[in-house]
Amino acid sequence: MLQGSAAISWKKRGDVAVVMFNERRLIGKSHAVHANIELRHAARKAKGRVLLDLSNVEFISTVFIAVLIELSRTLRSSGGSLKICGVSPLLTGIMKLCSAVSTFEVYGTKREALEAFHVVPGHTLPAAAS
């Protein structure tokens, strides 16, 4: 089942929240704050295991990168994990400029990232009752 709102959409694959942004350009502080709230909600529903698919994103601002860095740190400190896939060369360059590349676990494809979570791609396990 697809969940989310104007900023993001997500669904669970096993116990992982697979999140996609609904906009191609991730800019603006108020938008970043709203997306942060939604990302944290998805993370809670998936017990801290989040796969962020950036394949629809053309540009990301430093404000959004800061949100993702903080989310990654928060998830790790509570035993969770943030993995990212679908990062274009432009986004990789922006992350390098912000010294953020080493902060994230980045995978080339969604399949590789799901395998790193030990979830079989294409196979959705029943969601736990919330």
N, C-alpha and C positions, 0 to 999 in steps of 0.2 A: 504494500500500500504506500503510495506516494504521500509524503507529508511536507509541511513547510509553509511558506508564505511568499510575500512579494520578493524578498531578498534571496531566499534559498529554497530549494526543494531537496528532499531526502527520503531515502527508504532504507529499511534494514535488510542487510544480507547476513544471515546468521545473527551474530551479536554485534555487528559493525554497522554504524550509520554511514551510508554512502551519500555524501552531500555534494550538490552542484549549485553554483550561483546562477541565478536567473538573469543576471545582467552581464554584459560583455565588458563593461568598464567599471571597475571597483574603485570609486573615488568618493571623497566627501566624508567628513567626520561623523555627521549624524547618521549617514548610511552605514558606516563602519560600526557604530555603536549598536544600531538595530541588528545588523548581521551578527555581531558578537553575541547578543542575547539569544538569537535563534540557533547559532552554532552550539552554544552551551546547553540549550534545551535538547538538541539532537544528541549531544554527547551524554547527557544524563540518561536519555532513553536507551542508549547503547552501552551503558556502563563504562563510559570513557574511551570507547574504541571508535575512532572517526577516520574515515577515508574521504579526503577532500579532492574531488575531481575538478581540476581547473581547465579542462579542455574547451569550455565555452568562453573562457575569459581572455580578452585581448590585452587588457591593461590593468595593473593593480597599483594603487598608490602606497606610499610608505605608511600611511595610517592603517591600511588594511593589513600590510605585512606585520605591523606592530601587534595588531589584534591576533593574527595567526601565531606569532611568536609567543604571546602570552597564553593563548589557548594551549599550545603545545606544551609549554612549561607546566601549566596547571594540570593537564591530563597526565603527564609523566609523574608529577609529584603525588598523584592519587592512584598510581598504578595503571593508568590508561595509556593511550598512544594516539598520535595524529600521524597519518601517512598521507602523502600528496601524490597525485598522478596527473597526467595531462598537462604538464607545464611546458609552454612554448619557449622557444629560444629567447624571445623578448622578455617574458616573465622571469626566466632564469637570469638574464642580465640584470633586471631590476633587483632581484633578490641578492645577486652578487654585490651590487652597488651598496645595498643595505647590510652587507655581511650576514645575511640570513640563510644562505644556502645550507651551511653546515648545521643549522638549527633543526632542519626538517629531514624526515625520511622521505625522499623523493623517488618515485618509481615511474618507469616509462609508460606503463599501461595500468588500467584498472585491474586487469587479471593478475598482474605481478603484485600489485599492492594487496589485493584480497588474499593471494597465496601467502604473503608475508604475515597476514593476520590468521592464516590457517583456515580460511573460508574458501570453499570450492565455488569459483565463479559460476553464475547461472543457476546455482542451487540455493534457494532461499529456505532457511530453516524456520519453523514456526516461531513467531515473536513471543517472548515471555510476557506474561500478564504484567501490566504496569499498575 
